[in-house]
Amino acid sequence: MNTIAKVSEITAADVAEYLRLPEVTAADENTLGNLIGVAKTFITNYTGQADLDNFQDFVIVVFILCQDMWDNRTLYVDKSNLNKVVDTILGMHSVNLLPEAEADNA
């Protein structure tokens, strides 16, 4: 597997290799592309981070989420039953639950 430093560099072929798929059909490649998109959206919604490429550790989160969705053949992620590694990494970068600083307190 090539070294991947940014979430935007992840391809369906990378996910297929991570999943150890011996053969990838066009339908599989399409599904893997969809899973990557769903994983990115989940990370953005979970953390509130707009630019996922700023966090190299999000790369493994995308792979783990894609693997979970591939294994379960679902196009959603169950937030209440999240992989511990995913939960920890996303929690470290989550900003959407932090209180916003008030502009008047300057």
DSSP file (Angstrom, degrees, kcal/mol; ACC not computed):
  #  RESIDUE AA STRUCTURE BP1 BP2  ACC     N-H-->O    O-->H-N    N-H-->O    O-->H-N    TCO  KAPPA ALPHA  PHI   PSI    X-CA   Y-CA   Z-CA
    1    1 A M              0   0    0      0, 0.0     3,-0.1     0, 0.0    13,-0.0   0.000 360.0 360.0 360.0 136.8    0.0    0.0    0.0
    2    2 A N        -     0   0    0      1,-0.1     2,-0.5     0, 0.0     0, 0.0  -0.342 360.0 -96.9 -67.1 153.5    1.2    3.5   -0.8
    3    3 A T        -     0   0    0     -2,-0.0     2,-0.5     2,-0.0    -1,-0.1  -0.626  42.0-162.2 -72.7 125.8    1.9    5.9    2.0
    4    4 A I        +     0   0    0     -2,-0.5    55,-0.1     1,-0.1     3,-0.1  -0.955  20.0 170.9-116.3 120.9   -1.2    8.0    2.3
    5    5 A A        +     0   0    0     -2,-0.5     2,-0.4     1,-0.1    54,-0.1   0.614  63.9  45.7-103.6 -16.8   -0.9   11.3    4.2
    6    6 A K  S >  S-     0   0    0      1,-0.1     3,-1.3    52,-0.1     4,-0.3  -0.959  72.0-130.2-132.9 147.3   -4.2   12.9    3.4
    7    7 A V  G >  S+     0   0    0     -2,-0.4     3,-1.6     1,-0.3    -1,-0.1   0.867 108.7  62.0 -59.4 -37.1   -7.8   11.8    3.4
    8    8 A S  G 3  S+     0   0    0      1,-0.3    -1,-0.3    -3,-0.1    45,-0.0   0.674  96.0  61.4 -66.5 -15.6   -8.2   13.3   -0.1
    9    9 A E  G <  S+     0   0    0     -3,-1.3     2,-0.3     2,-0.1    -1,-0.3   0.572  77.5 110.2 -85.2 -10.1   -5.6   10.9   -1.4
   10   10 A I    <   -     0   0    0     -3,-1.6     2,-0.2    -4,-0.3    -3,-0.0  -0.499  48.6-173.5 -73.0 128.8   -7.6    7.7   -0.5
   11   11 A T     >  -     0   0    0     -2,-0.3     4,-2.0     1,-0.1     5,-0.2  -0.713  40.6-106.5-115.2 168.5   -8.9    5.9   -3.5
   12   12 A A  H  > S+     0   0    0     -2,-0.2     4,-2.6     1,-0.2     5,-0.2   0.866 122.1  56.4 -60.1 -36.5  -11.2    2.9   -3.9
   13   13 A A  H  > S+     0   0    0      2,-0.2     4,-2.1     1,-0.2    -1,-0.2   0.876 105.0  51.5 -64.3 -37.4   -8.1    0.8   -4.9
   14   14 A D  H  > S+     0   0    0      2,-0.2     4,-2.4     1,-0.2    -2,-0.2   0.922 111.8  46.1 -64.1 -44.1   -6.5    1.8   -1.5
   15   15 A V  H  X S+     0   0    0     -4,-2.0     4,-2.5     2,-0.2    -2,-0.2   0.904 110.4  53.4 -65.9 -40.8   -9.6    0.7    0.4
   16   16 A A  H  <>S+     0   0    0     -4,-2.6     5,-2.5     1,-0.2     4,-0.4   0.898 110.4  47.6 -60.4 -40.4   -9.8   -2.5   -1.6
   17   17 A E  H ><5S+     0   0    0     -4,-2.1     3,-0.9     2,-0.2    -2,-0.2   0.913 110.8  51.0 -67.0 -41.9   -6.2   -3.3   -0.7
   18   18 A Y  H 3<5S+     0   0    0     -4,-2.4    -2,-0.2     1,-0.3    -1,-0.2   0.880 112.0  47.5 -60.1 -38.5   -6.8   -2.5    3.0
   19   19 A L  T 3<5S-     0   0    0     -4,-2.5    -1,-0.3    -5,-0.1    -2,-0.2   0.531 110.4-127.5 -79.9  -6.3   -9.8   -4.9    2.8
   20   20 A R  T < 5 +     0   0    0     -3,-0.9    -3,-0.2    -4,-0.4    -2,-0.1   0.894  41.6 175.2  59.2  43.7   -7.7   -7.5    1.1
   21   21 A L      < -     0   0    0     -5,-2.5    -1,-0.2     1,-0.2     3,-0.1  -0.700  23.6-154.7 -80.4 124.3  -10.1   -8.0   -1.7
   22   22 A P  S    S+     0   0    0      0, 0.0     2,-0.4     0, 0.0    -1,-0.2   0.880  79.2  17.3 -69.2 -37.5   -8.6  -10.3   -4.3
   23   23 A E        -     0   0    0     -3,-0.1     2,-0.5    -7,-0.0     0, 0.0  -0.995  67.5-156.6-136.2 141.2  -10.6   -9.0   -7.2
   24   24 A V        -     0   0    0     -2,-0.4     2,-0.1    -3,-0.1   -11,-0.0  -0.962  10.0-159.0-123.2 116.1  -12.5   -5.7   -7.5
   25   25 A T     >  -     0   0    0     -2,-0.5     4,-2.6     1,-0.1     5,-0.2  -0.337  36.3-103.3 -81.6 170.6  -15.4   -5.4   -9.9
   26   26 A A  H  > S+     0   0    0      1,-0.2     4,-2.2     2,-0.2     5,-0.1   0.879 125.4  52.0 -61.9 -37.5  -16.6   -2.1  -11.3
   27   27 A A  H  > S+     0   0    0      2,-0.2     4,-2.4     1,-0.2    -1,-0.2   0.904 109.2  49.4 -65.7 -41.0  -19.6   -2.4   -8.9
   28   28 A D  H  > S+     0   0    0      2,-0.2     4,-3.0     1,-0.2    -2,-0.2   0.919 110.0  51.2 -62.2 -43.5  -17.2   -3.0   -6.0
   29   29 A E  H  X S+     0   0    0     -4,-2.6     4,-2.1     1,-0.2    -2,-0.2   0.899 110.5  49.1 -62.0 -40.7  -15.2    0.0   -7.0
   30   30 A N  H  X S+     0   0    0     -4,-2.2     4,-2.1     2,-0.2    -1,-0.2   0.923 112.2  48.2 -63.5 -44.7  -18.3    2.1   -7.1
   31   31 A T  H  X S+     0   0    0     -4,-2.4     4,-2.5     1,-0.2    -2,-0.2   0.921 110.7  50.9 -62.2 -44.4  -19.4    0.9   -3.7
   32   32 A L  H  X S+     0   0    0     -4,-3.0     4,-2.3     1,-0.2    -1,-0.2   0.887 108.5  52.5 -62.3 -38.7  -16.0    1.5   -2.2
   33   33 A G  H  X S+     0   0    0     -4,-2.1     4,-1.9    -5,-0.2    -1,-0.2   0.904 110.2  48.3 -62.2 -40.9  -16.1    5.1   -3.6
   34   34 A N  H  X S+     0   0    0     -4,-2.1     4,-2.5     2,-0.2    -2,-0.2   0.900 109.5  52.6 -64.3 -41.3  -19.5    5.6   -1.9
   35   35 A L  H  X S+     0   0    0     -4,-2.5     4,-2.7     1,-0.2    -2,-0.2   0.889 106.9  52.5 -63.2 -39.1  -18.1    4.2    1.4
   36   36 A I  H  X S+     0   0    0     -4,-2.3     4,-2.4     2,-0.2    -1,-0.2   0.930 110.3  48.5 -61.1 -44.9  -15.2    6.6    1.3
   37   37 A G  H  X S+     0   0    0     -4,-1.9     4,-2.3     1,-0.2    -2,-0.2   0.908 111.9  48.4 -61.2 -43.2  -17.7    9.5    0.8
   38   38 A V  H  X S+     0   0    0     -4,-2.5     4,-2.6     2,-0.2    -1,-0.2   0.909 111.1  51.0 -64.2 -42.2  -19.9    8.3    3.6
   39   39 A A  H  X S+     0   0    0     -4,-2.7     4,-2.5     2,-0.2    -2,-0.2   0.915 110.4  48.9 -62.2 -43.4  -16.8    8.0    5.9
   40   40 A K  H  X S+     0   0    0     -4,-2.4     4,-2.5     2,-0.2    -1,-0.2   0.920 112.2  48.4 -62.5 -44.3  -15.6   11.5    5.1
   41   41 A T  H  X S+     0   0    0     -4,-2.3     4,-2.7     1,-0.2     5,-0.2   0.909 110.8  51.2 -62.7 -42.1  -19.1   12.9    5.8
   42   42 A F  H  X S+     0   0    0     -4,-2.6     4,-2.7     2,-0.2     5,-0.2   0.932 110.7  48.1 -61.1 -46.2  -19.3   11.0    9.1
   43   43 A I  H  X S+     0   0    0     -4,-2.5     4,-2.6     2,-0.2     6,-0.4   0.921 113.0  48.3 -61.6 -44.4  -15.9   12.4   10.2
   44   44 A T  H  X S+     0   0    0     -4,-2.5     4,-2.6     1,-0.2    -2,-0.2   0.931 115.2  44.0 -62.0 -46.2  -16.9   15.9    9.3
   45   45 A N  H  < S+     0   0    0     -4,-2.7    -2,-0.2     1,-0.2    -1,-0.2   0.873 116.0  47.9 -67.0 -37.0  -20.2   15.7   11.0
   46   46 A Y  H  < S+     0   0    0     -4,-2.7    -2,-0.2    -5,-0.2    -1,-0.2   0.911 125.8  25.8 -69.9 -43.6  -18.7   14.0   14.1
   47   47 A T  H  < S-     0   0    0     -4,-2.6    48,-3.7    -5,-0.2    49,-1.4   0.751  91.0-130.9 -96.0 -26.4  -15.8   16.4   14.6
   48   48 A G     <  +     0   0    0     -4,-2.6     2,-0.4    -5,-0.4    -4,-0.1   0.515  59.8 141.5  82.0   4.5  -16.9   19.6   13.0
   49   49 A Q        -     0   0    0     -6,-0.4    -1,-0.3    -5,-0.2     3,-0.2  -0.690  35.4-168.5 -83.4 128.2  -13.6   19.7   11.1
   50   50 A A  S    S+     0   0    0     -2,-0.4     2,-0.9     1,-0.2    -1,-0.2   0.857  76.5  51.2 -85.3 -37.1  -14.1   21.0    7.5
   51   51 A D    >   -     0   0    0      1,-0.2     3,-1.5    -7,-0.1    -1,-0.2  -0.817  60.4-179.6-107.2  95.8  -10.6   20.2    6.1
   52   52 A L  G >  S+     0   0    0     -2,-0.9     3,-1.7     1,-0.3     6,-0.3   0.724  74.3  74.3 -67.1 -21.4   -9.9   16.5    6.9
   53   53 A D  G 3  S+     0   0    0      1,-0.3    -1,-0.3   -47,-0.1     3,-0.1   0.639  81.1  71.8 -68.5 -13.1   -6.5   16.7    5.2
   54   54 A N  G <  S+     0   0    0     -3,-1.5     2,-0.5     1,-0.2    -1,-0.3   0.573  94.4  59.5 -75.2  -7.8   -5.2   18.7    8.2
   55   55 A F    X   -     0   0    0     -3,-1.7     3,-1.6     1,-0.1     4,-0.3  -0.901  61.2-171.3-129.8 102.0   -5.3   15.5   10.3
   56   56 A Q  T >  S+     0   0    0     -2,-0.5     3,-1.7     1,-0.3     4,-0.4   0.814  85.0  65.7 -63.1 -30.9   -3.2   12.6    9.1
   57   57 A D  T 3> S+     0   0    0      1,-0.3     4,-1.0     2,-0.2     3,-0.3   0.657  85.3  72.9 -69.8 -12.3   -4.8   10.2   11.6
   58   58 A F  H <> S+     0   0    0     -3,-1.6     4,-2.3    -6,-0.3    -1,-0.3   0.715  82.1  73.4 -69.4 -19.1   -8.1   10.6    9.9
   59   59 A V  H <> S+     0   0    0     -3,-1.7     4,-1.9    -4,-0.3    -1,-0.2   0.948  98.5  43.3 -59.6 -49.5   -6.7    8.4    7.1
   60   60 A I  H  > S+     0   0    0     -4,-0.4     4,-2.8    -3,-0.3    -1,-0.2   0.842 109.7  58.6 -67.0 -31.3   -6.9    5.2    9.3
   61   61 A V  H  X S+     0   0    0     -4,-1.0     4,-2.8     2,-0.2     5,-0.2   0.919 104.8  50.1 -62.8 -42.7  -10.4    6.3   10.5
   62   62 A V  H  X S+     0   0    0     -4,-2.3     4,-2.7     1,-0.2    -2,-0.2   0.937 112.1  47.9 -60.1 -46.2  -11.6    6.3    6.9
   63   63 A F  H  X S+     0   0    0     -4,-1.9     4,-2.5     2,-0.2    -2,-0.2   0.924 113.1  47.3 -61.1 -44.8  -10.2    2.8    6.3
   64   64 A I  H  X S+     0   0    0     -4,-2.8     4,-2.5     2,-0.2    -2,-0.2   0.926 113.5  47.5 -64.4 -44.5  -11.7    1.5    9.5
   65   65 A L  H  X S+     0   0    0     -4,-2.8     4,-2.6     1,-0.2    -1,-0.2   0.914 112.5  49.6 -63.2 -41.9  -15.1    3.0    8.8
   66   66 A C  H  X S+     0   0    0     -4,-2.7     4,-2.7    -5,-0.2    -2,-0.2   0.908 110.5  50.8 -62.8 -41.0  -15.0    1.7    5.2
   67   67 A Q  H  X S+     0   0    0     -4,-2.5     4,-2.9     2,-0.2     5,-0.2   0.924 110.9  48.3 -62.9 -43.6  -14.1   -1.8    6.5
   68   68 A D  H  X S+     0   0    0     -4,-2.5     4,-1.9     1,-0.2    -2,-0.2   0.928 114.5  45.0 -62.7 -44.9  -17.0   -1.8    9.0
   69   69 A M  H  X>S+     0   0    0     -4,-2.6     5,-1.5     2,-0.2     4,-0.9   0.874 114.6  49.3 -68.3 -35.7  -19.5   -0.6    6.4
   70   70 A W  H  <5S+     0   0    0     -4,-2.7     3,-0.4     2,-0.2    -2,-0.2   0.940 112.0  47.8 -66.0 -47.5  -18.1   -3.2    3.8
   71   71 A D  H  <5S+     0   0    0     -4,-2.9    -2,-0.2     1,-0.2    -1,-0.2   0.854 121.7  35.6 -62.9 -35.1  -18.3   -6.0    6.3
   72   72 A N  H  <5S-     0   0    0     -4,-1.9    -1,-0.2    -5,-0.2    -2,-0.2   0.485 101.1-134.7 -97.8  -4.2  -21.8   -5.1    7.3
   73   73 A R  T  <5 +     0   0    0     -4,-0.9     2,-0.4    -3,-0.4    -3,-0.2   0.866  60.6 129.9  50.9  43.6  -22.9   -4.0    3.8
   74   74 A T      < -     0   0    0     -5,-1.5    -1,-0.2    -6,-0.2    -2,-0.2  -0.949  57.5-145.6-124.1 147.9  -24.5   -0.9    5.2
   75   75 A L  S    S+     0   0    0     -2,-0.4     2,-0.3    -3,-0.1    -6,-0.0  -0.144  77.9  70.8-103.7  37.8  -24.1    2.6    4.0
   76   76 A Y  S    S-     0   0    0     -7,-0.1     2,-0.5     2,-0.0    -2,-0.1  -0.961  72.1-131.7-142.7 162.5  -24.5    4.1    7.5
   77   77 A V        -     0   0    0     -2,-0.3     2,-0.9   -39,-0.1     5,-0.1  -0.971  17.5-133.2-118.8 131.1  -22.4    4.2   10.6
   78   78 A D    >   -     0   0    0     -2,-0.5     3,-1.3     3,-0.2    -2,-0.0  -0.731  16.3-166.9 -85.1 104.5  -23.9    3.4   14.0
   79   79 A K  G >  S+     0   0    0     -2,-0.9     3,-0.6     1,-0.3    -1,-0.2   0.756  85.1  57.8 -65.5 -25.3  -22.6    6.2   16.2
   80   80 A S  G 3  S+     0   0    0      1,-0.2    -1,-0.3    -3,-0.1    -2,-0.1   0.645 111.6  40.9 -81.0 -13.4  -23.7    4.4   19.4
   81   81 A N  G <  S+     0   0    0     -3,-1.3    -1,-0.2     2,-0.0     2,-0.2  -0.406  84.4 160.3-129.2  55.5  -21.5    1.3   18.5
   82   82 A L    <   -     0   0    0     -3,-0.6    -3,-0.1     1,-0.1    -5,-0.0  -0.565  48.7-100.2 -87.3 140.7  -18.4    3.0   17.2
   83   83 A N     >  -     0   0    0     -2,-0.2     4,-2.8     1,-0.1     5,-0.2  -0.294  32.3-126.4 -52.5 137.2  -15.0    1.3   17.0
   84   84 A K  H  > S+     0   0    0      1,-0.2     4,-2.4     2,-0.2     5,-0.2   0.870 108.5  50.1 -61.1 -40.3  -12.9    2.4   20.0
   85   85 A V  H  > S+     0   0    0      2,-0.2     4,-2.6     1,-0.2     5,-0.2   0.936 113.0  46.7 -64.0 -45.8   -9.9    3.6   17.8
   86   86 A V  H  > S+     0   0    0      1,-0.2     4,-2.7     2,-0.2     5,-0.3   0.935 112.6  49.9 -60.4 -47.5  -12.3    5.7   15.6
   87   87 A D  H  X S+     0   0    0     -4,-2.8     4,-2.1     1,-0.2    -1,-0.2   0.897 112.6  47.3 -59.6 -42.9  -14.0    7.1   18.7
   88   88 A T  H  X S+     0   0    0     -4,-2.4     4,-1.6    -5,-0.2    -2,-0.2   0.940 114.3  44.8 -66.2 -48.6  -10.7    8.1   20.3
   89   89 A I  H  X S+     0   0    0     -4,-2.6     4,-0.8     1,-0.2     3,-0.2   0.936 116.5  45.4 -64.0 -46.5   -9.2    9.7   17.2
   90   90 A L  H >X S+     0   0    0     -4,-2.7     3,-0.7    -5,-0.2     4,-0.5   0.885 109.9  55.6 -65.4 -37.5  -12.3   11.6   16.3
   91   91 A G  H >< S+     0   0    0     -4,-2.1     3,-0.6    -5,-0.3    -1,-0.2   0.837 101.3  58.4 -62.7 -33.2  -12.8   12.7   19.9
   92   92 A M  H 3< S+     0   0    0     -4,-1.6    -1,-0.2     1,-0.2    -2,-0.2   0.782 115.7  34.6 -66.5 -26.4   -9.3   14.2   19.9
   93   93 A H  H << S+     0   0    0     -4,-0.8     2,-0.4    -3,-0.7    -1,-0.2   0.317  85.0 126.4-112.0   6.6  -10.2   16.5   17.0
   94   94 A S    <<  +     0   0    0     -3,-0.6   -46,-0.2    -4,-0.5   -47,-0.1  -0.525  17.9 157.7 -74.3 125.0  -13.8   17.2   17.7
   95   95 A V    >   +     0   0    0    -48,-3.7     3,-1.2    -2,-0.4   -47,-0.2   0.488  53.1  85.3-119.8 -10.8  -14.6   21.0   17.8
   96   96 A N  T 3  S+     0   0    0    -49,-1.4   -48,-0.1     1,-0.3   -49,-0.1   0.605  91.5  49.3 -75.5  -9.0  -18.3   21.1   17.1
   97   97 A L  T 3  S+     0   0    0    -50,-0.2    -1,-0.3     2,-0.1    -2,-0.1   0.424  87.0 105.1-105.1  -0.7  -19.3   20.5   20.8
   98   98 A L  S <  S-     0   0    0     -3,-1.2     2,-0.1     1,-0.1    -3,-0.0  -0.560  81.4-105.8 -78.6 142.6  -17.0   23.2   22.2
   99   99 A P        -     0   0    0      0, 0.0     2,-0.3     0, 0.0    -1,-0.1  -0.436  36.2-117.5 -67.2 141.8  -18.6   26.4   23.3
  100  100 A E        -     0   0    0     -2,-0.1     2,-0.2     1,-0.1     0, 0.0  -0.601  27.4-112.3 -80.2 138.8  -18.1   29.3   20.9
  101  101 A A        -     0   0    0     -2,-0.3     2,-0.3     1,-0.1    -1,-0.1  -0.488  33.0-118.7 -69.0 136.7  -16.2   32.3   22.3
  102  102 A E    >   -     0   0    0     -2,-0.2     3,-1.2     1,-0.1    -1,-0.1  -0.613   9.2-141.3 -80.3 135.9  -18.4   35.3   22.6
  103  103 A A  G >  S+     0   0    0     -2,-0.3     3,-0.8     1,-0.2    -1,-0.1   0.760  98.6  63.6 -66.5 -26.2  -17.3   38.3   20.4
  104  104 A D  G 3  S+     0   0    0      1,-0.2    -1,-0.2     2,-0.1    -2,-0.0   0.666  88.2  70.1 -73.9 -16.9  -18.2   40.7   23.2
  105  105 A N  G <         0   0    0     -3,-1.2    -1,-0.2     1,-0.2    -2,-0.1   0.131 360.0 360.0 -88.1  21.6  -15.6   39.3   25.6
  106  106 A A    <         0   0    0     -3,-0.8    -1,-0.2     0, 0.0    -2,-0.1   0.461 360.0 360.0 -79.6 360.0  -12.7   40.7   23.6
